[in-house]
Amino acid sequence: MAIESKIIDVEKVAVIGSGNWGTAIARIVGGNVLQLKGFDHDVKMWVFEEKIGERKLTELINEKHENVKYLPGYKIPDNVKAVPDLFETIKDATILIFVIPHQGKVHTKAKAITLIKGFDTSDTGIRPMSEVIHEALNVPVCTLSGANIANEIAEEKFSETTIGYRNRQEGELFKRLFETKYYRVGIIDDVVGVELCGALKNVIAIGAGIIDGLKMGDNTKAAIIRIGLLEMKKFIKMFYKGIKDETFSESCGIADVITSCYGGRNRKVAEAHVLTGKSFDQLEKELLNGQKLQGTLTVKELYMVLKRKGLEREISFEDVAPQKIVEDII
């Protein structure tokens, strides 16, 4: 991995990803760096180039200061620049905010934070994306996850989130970078716990959406959420013994599960799957405007991990009837 060495005068921020969540975070960070000492005022946001009509998405973002495809209606600060070239985005950056997986050429003093809702798998179990990024770039990695629906954050409605850190100084640095009057940031020394809660909550949300589609009521949905939380904690501790119990009480834990089970895209698509009989892949294309449905991929990865341990069950992506899944759980 190529590494560039330069003296840091100020922290330079790059956002790797530009979906609705990445854009919402770029809005926060772009505003904060103008107010904070020790930060360069320019923020680069990597955009996977695509055409909107006859125009490039990056051109439209930089001209209108709005992500017209993934977060329409919300202005992006003028100091946030959409960049289609990945290496140009991260060049000289000392803070990398990952909203999608990435590796590349980075500053020797760089530190990273991942907002990715997922994990990799291996023959022995799961690999959090923070570990994947650390191994690829050899930089310290924090993680951010919480009850964070992107559109509500863009609307500046009050929200909380959690940053997991190994080095408290880095946790405090990222807290300063992300926190606003409407976006409260808590920090905890548990990178993996915060990260895996963010990935696994999507599986619970799919279960909640199935309950909604079957019209089984709020009591059953509450039971699914409670059981899901217990299973999530059990699964994480199966692979990582040092996870803190208090992590599950933070925004990244119970709060994110509740939000996802009532307002998230995974719940929405799972409900539509039950009501229409359409596949998850088809509904992703029809309902999510180019965004990805993370929960179904996580379900498949969980299945493979549990199968290696002899703990698997039939699950929804294998065409098992949703009603049967609910009966097995409760």
C-alpha positions as CSV (number, residue, x, y, z in Angstrom):
1,M,0.0,0.0,0.0
2,A,1.5,3.3,-1.1
3,I,1.8,5.9,1.7
4,E,2.5,9.6,1.4
5,S,4.3,11.5,4.1
6,K,3.6,15.2,4.8
7,I,3.5,17.4,7.8
8,I,-0.1,18.0,9.0
9,D,-0.9,21.7,9.5
10,V,-4.6,21.2,9.5
11,E,-6.9,18.2,9.3
12,K,-8.2,17.7,5.7
13,V,-11.5,15.7,5.4
14,A,-12.6,13.4,2.6
15,V,-16.0,11.7,2.4
16,I,-15.9,8.4,0.5
17,G,-19.4,7.9,-0.7
18,S,-22.3,10.1,-1.8
19,G,-25.6,8.3,-1.3
20,N,-28.2,9.9,0.9
21,W,-26.3,9.0,4.1
22,G,-22.9,10.1,2.7
23,T,-24.4,13.3,1.5
24,A,-26.2,14.0,4.8
25,I,-22.9,13.5,6.6
26,A,-21.0,15.7,4.1
27,R,-23.6,18.5,4.9
28,I,-22.8,18.3,8.6
29,V,-19.0,18.0,8.2
30,G,-18.9,20.8,5.6
31,G,-20.6,23.2,8.0
32,N,-18.5,22.2,11.0
33,V,-15.1,22.5,9.4
34,L,-15.9,26.2,8.7
35,Q,-16.4,26.7,12.5
36,L,-13.7,24.5,14.0
37,K,-10.0,25.4,14.5
38,G,-7.5,23.0,13.0
39,F,-9.5,22.0,10.0
40,D,-9.1,22.8,6.3
41,H,-12.3,24.4,5.0
42,D,-12.5,22.3,1.8
43,V,-14.2,18.9,2.0
44,K,-14.0,16.5,-0.9
45,M,-16.8,14.0,-1.5
46,W,-16.2,11.0,-3.8
47,V,-19.1,10.4,-6.2
48,F,-19.5,7.4,-8.4
49,E,-20.1,9.2,-11.7
50,E,-23.4,8.7,-13.4
51,K,-25.6,10.6,-15.8
52,I,-28.7,12.5,-14.8
53,G,-30.3,13.1,-18.1
54,E,-27.5,14.6,-20.2
55,R,-25.5,15.9,-17.2
56,K,-22.9,14.3,-15.0
57,L,-24.0,13.9,-11.3
58,T,-20.8,15.6,-10.1
59,E,-21.4,18.6,-12.3
60,L,-24.9,19.0,-11.0
61,I,-23.8,18.6,-7.3
62,N,-21.1,21.2,-7.7
63,E,-23.3,23.6,-9.7
64,K,-26.5,23.3,-7.6
65,H,-24.8,22.4,-4.3
66,E,-27.4,19.6,-4.0
67,N,-27.3,15.9,-4.5
68,V,-30.2,15.9,-6.9
69,K,-30.4,12.1,-7.1
70,Y,-29.8,10.8,-3.6
71,L,-30.7,13.7,-1.3
72,P,-32.8,16.1,-3.4
73,G,-34.1,19.3,-1.8
74,Y,-31.2,19.8,0.7
75,K,-28.4,22.2,0.1
76,I,-24.8,21.1,0.5
77,P,-22.3,23.7,1.8
78,D,-20.4,25.4,-1.0
79,N,-17.1,24.1,0.5
80,V,-18.1,20.5,-0.2
81,K,-16.8,19.5,-3.7
82,A,-18.0,16.4,-5.5
83,V,-15.1,14.6,-7.1
84,P,-15.4,11.6,-9.5
85,D,-11.8,10.4,-9.1
86,L,-11.2,8.3,-6.0
87,F,-7.5,9.0,-5.6
88,E,-8.0,12.7,-6.1
89,T,-10.6,12.7,-3.4
90,I,-8.3,11.1,-0.8
91,K,-5.1,12.9,-1.8
92,D,-3.6,14.7,1.2
93,A,-6.7,13.9,3.3
94,T,-6.0,13.2,7.0
95,I,-9.5,12.2,7.9
96,L,-11.3,9.6,5.8
97,I,-15.0,9.1,6.3
98,F,-16.1,5.8,4.8
99,V,-19.6,5.4,3.7
100,I,-18.7,2.6,1.2
101,P,-15.7,0.1,1.3
102,H,-12.5,1.6,-0.1
103,Q,-8.7,1.3,-0.2
104,G,-6.1,3.6,-1.8
105,K,-3.1,5.9,-1.3
106,V,-3.3,7.8,2.0
107,H,-1.4,10.2,4.3
108,T,0.9,8.5,6.8
109,K,-0.9,10.4,9.7
110,A,-4.4,9.7,8.4
111,K,-7.1,8.3,10.6
112,A,-10.4,6.9,9.3
113,I,-13.9,6.4,10.5
114,T,-16.3,4.0,8.8
115,L,-20.1,4.5,8.5
116,I,-20.5,1.2,6.5
117,K,-23.5,-0.9,7.6
118,G,-22.0,-4.3,7.0
119,F,-19.1,-6.7,7.5
120,D,-16.9,-9.1,5.5
121,T,-16.8,-12.8,6.2
122,S,-14.0,-15.4,6.4
123,D,-13.7,-19.1,7.1
124,T,-13.4,-18.4,10.8
125,G,-16.3,-15.9,11.2
126,I,-16.9,-12.3,10.5
127,R,-14.5,-9.4,9.7
128,P,-15.8,-5.9,10.6
129,M,-15.1,-3.3,7.9
130,S,-13.0,-1.3,10.4
131,E,-10.6,-4.3,10.5
132,V,-10.7,-4.6,6.7
133,I,-9.9,-0.9,6.3
134,H,-7.2,-1.0,8.9
135,E,-5.5,-4.0,7.2
136,A,-5.7,-2.3,3.8
137,L,-4.6,1.2,4.7
138,N,-2.7,0.6,8.0
139,V,-4.4,3.6,9.7
140,P,-6.4,3.7,12.9
141,V,-10.1,3.3,12.3
142,C,-13.1,4.5,14.4
143,T,-16.7,3.7,13.6
144,L,-20.0,5.7,13.7
145,S,-23.4,4.2,13.9
146,G,-26.7,5.1,15.4
147,A,-30.4,5.9,14.9
148,N,-29.7,8.0,11.9
149,I,-32.2,8.1,9.0
150,A,-30.4,10.3,6.5
151,N,-33.4,12.5,5.4
152,E,-34.2,13.4,9.0
153,I,-30.7,14.4,9.6
154,A,-30.7,16.5,6.4
155,E,-33.9,18.1,7.7
156,E,-31.9,18.9,10.9
157,K,-34.3,17.0,13.2
158,F,-32.7,16.1,16.5
159,S,-30.8,12.8,16.3
160,E,-28.2,10.9,18.3
161,T,-25.3,8.7,17.1
162,T,-22.4,6.7,18.6
163,I,-18.7,6.7,17.8
164,G,-16.7,3.7,18.7
165,Y,-13.0,4.3,19.3
166,R,-9.8,2.6,20.5
167,N,-7.9,5.9,21.2
168,R,-10.0,8.4,23.1
169,Q,-8.2,11.3,21.5
170,E,-9.4,10.1,18.1
171,G,-12.9,9.6,19.4
172,E,-13.0,13.1,20.7
173,L,-11.6,14.5,17.4
174,F,-14.4,12.8,15.4
175,K,-17.0,13.9,18.0
176,R,-15.9,17.5,17.3
177,L,-16.1,17.0,13.6
178,F,-19.6,15.5,13.5
179,E,-21.5,17.0,16.4
180,T,-24.0,19.8,15.9
181,K,-26.9,21.3,17.9
182,Y,-29.2,18.8,16.3
183,Y,-26.8,15.8,15.9
184,R,-25.6,14.6,19.3
185,V,-22.6,12.3,19.4
186,G,-21.7,9.9,22.1
187,I,-18.4,8.0,22.2
188,I,-17.5,4.7,23.7
189,D,-14.3,2.6,23.5
190,D,-15.8,-0.3,21.6
191,V,-15.2,0.0,17.8
192,V,-16.4,-3.5,16.9
193,G,-19.5,-3.4,19.1
194,V,-20.7,-0.2,17.6
195,E,-20.0,-1.3,14.1
196,L,-21.7,-4.7,14.3
197,C,-24.8,-3.3,15.9
198,G,-25.1,-1.1,12.9
199,A,-24.9,-4.1,10.5
200,L,-27.1,-6.5,12.4
201,K,-30.0,-4.1,13.1
202,N,-30.9,-4.4,9.4
203,V,-31.7,-8.1,9.9
204,I,-34.1,-7.3,12.7
205,A,-35.7,-4.6,10.6
206,I,-36.4,-7.1,7.9
207,G,-38.2,-9.2,10.5
208,A,-40.2,-6.2,11.6
209,G,-41.2,-5.5,8.0
210,I,-42.4,-9.0,7.6
211,I,-44.5,-8.6,10.7
212,D,-46.0,-5.4,9.3
213,G,-46.7,-7.1,6.0
214,L,-48.5,-9.9,7.7
215,K,-50.6,-7.4,9.8
216,M,-49.6,-9.2,13.0
217,G,-49.7,-6.0,15.1
218,D,-47.5,-4.0,17.4
219,N,-47.3,-6.5,20.2
220,T,-45.8,-9.1,17.9
221,K,-43.5,-6.5,16.4
222,A,-42.3,-5.5,19.9
223,A,-41.5,-9.2,20.6
224,I,-39.5,-9.5,17.4
225,I,-37.5,-6.4,18.3
226,R,-36.8,-7.7,21.8
227,I,-35.8,-11.2,20.6
228,G,-33.8,-9.6,17.8
229,L,-31.8,-7.5,20.3
230,L,-31.0,-10.5,22.4
231,E,-29.9,-12.6,19.4
232,M,-27.8,-9.6,18.1
233,K,-26.0,-9.4,21.4
234,K,-25.5,-13.2,21.5
235,F,-24.1,-13.3,17.9
236,I,-21.7,-10.4,18.4
237,K,-20.3,-11.9,21.6
238,M,-19.9,-15.3,20.0
239,F,-17.1,-13.8,17.9
240,Y,-15.9,-10.9,20.0
241,K,-15.6,-11.6,23.7
242,G,-14.6,-8.0,24.7
243,I,-17.8,-6.3,23.5
244,K,-19.2,-3.9,26.2
245,D,-22.7,-4.5,27.4
246,E,-23.3,-0.8,27.6
247,T,-22.8,-0.5,23.8
248,F,-26.2,-2.1,23.3
249,S,-27.8,0.7,25.3
250,E,-26.2,3.5,23.1
251,S,-27.8,5.0,20.0
252,C,-25.9,2.4,17.9
253,G,-27.8,-0.4,19.8
254,I,-31.4,-0.3,20.9
255,A,-32.1,3.2,19.5
256,D,-30.9,2.2,16.0
257,V,-32.9,-1.1,16.1
258,I,-36.1,0.8,17.0
259,T,-35.6,3.4,14.3
260,S,-34.9,0.8,11.7
261,C,-37.9,-1.3,12.6
262,Y,-40.2,1.6,12.2
263,G,-38.7,3.9,9.6
264,G,-35.9,2.2,7.7
265,R,-35.6,1.1,4.1
266,N,-35.1,-2.6,5.2
267,R,-38.4,-2.6,7.0
268,K,-40.1,-0.9,4.1
269,V,-38.9,-3.4,1.5
270,A,-39.6,-6.4,3.7
271,E,-43.2,-5.3,4.2
272,A,-43.6,-4.8,0.4
273,H,-42.1,-8.3,-0.1
274,V,-44.9,-9.8,1.9
275,L,-47.7,-7.7,0.4
276,T,-46.7,-8.0,-3.2
277,G,-44.7,-11.3,-3.4
278,K,-42.0,-9.5,-5.4
279,S,-38.4,-10.4,-4.8
280,F,-36.2,-8.2,-2.7
281,D,-34.0,-7.4,-5.7
282,Q,-36.9,-6.2,-7.7
283,L,-38.3,-4.1,-4.8
284,E,-34.9,-2.6,-4.2
285,K,-34.9,-1.3,-7.8
286,E,-38.5,-0.1,-7.6
287,L,-38.5,1.6,-4.1
288,L,-35.0,2.8,-3.2
289,N,-34.0,5.1,-6.0
290,G,-30.6,3.6,-6.5
291,Q,-29.9,3.0,-2.9
292,K,-28.9,-0.4,-1.7
293,L,-30.9,-2.8,0.5
294,Q,-28.2,-3.8,3.1
295,G,-30.2,-6.2,5.2
296,T,-30.7,-9.0,2.7
297,L,-27.0,-9.2,2.0
298,T,-26.3,-9.3,5.7
299,V,-28.8,-12.1,6.1
300,K,-27.0,-14.2,3.5
301,E,-23.6,-13.5,5.1
302,L,-25.0,-14.4,8.6
303,Y,-26.4,-17.6,7.1
304,M,-23.0,-18.7,5.8
305,V,-21.3,-17.8,9.1
306,L,-23.8,-19.8,11.1
307,K,-23.8,-22.7,8.7
308,R,-20.1,-23.1,9.3
309,K,-20.9,-23.4,13.0
310,G,-23.8,-25.8,12.4
311,L,-26.3,-23.2,13.7
312,E,-28.2,-22.3,10.5
313,R,-31.9,-22.1,9.9
314,E,-33.8,-21.6,6.7
315,I,-34.3,-17.9,6.1
316,S,-36.3,-15.6,3.9
317,F,-33.9,-15.3,1.0
318,E,-34.3,-19.1,0.5
319,D,-38.0,-18.6,-0.4
320,V,-39.3,-19.8,3.0
321,A,-42.8,-18.4,3.7
322,P,-42.6,-15.3,5.9
323,Q,-45.3,-16.7,8.2
324,K,-43.2,-19.8,8.8
325,I,-40.2,-17.7,9.7
326,V,-42.3,-15.8,12.3
327,E,-43.6,-19.0,13.8
328,D,-40.1,-20.3,14.2
329,I,-39.0,-17.2,16.0
330,I,-41.9,-16.8,18.4
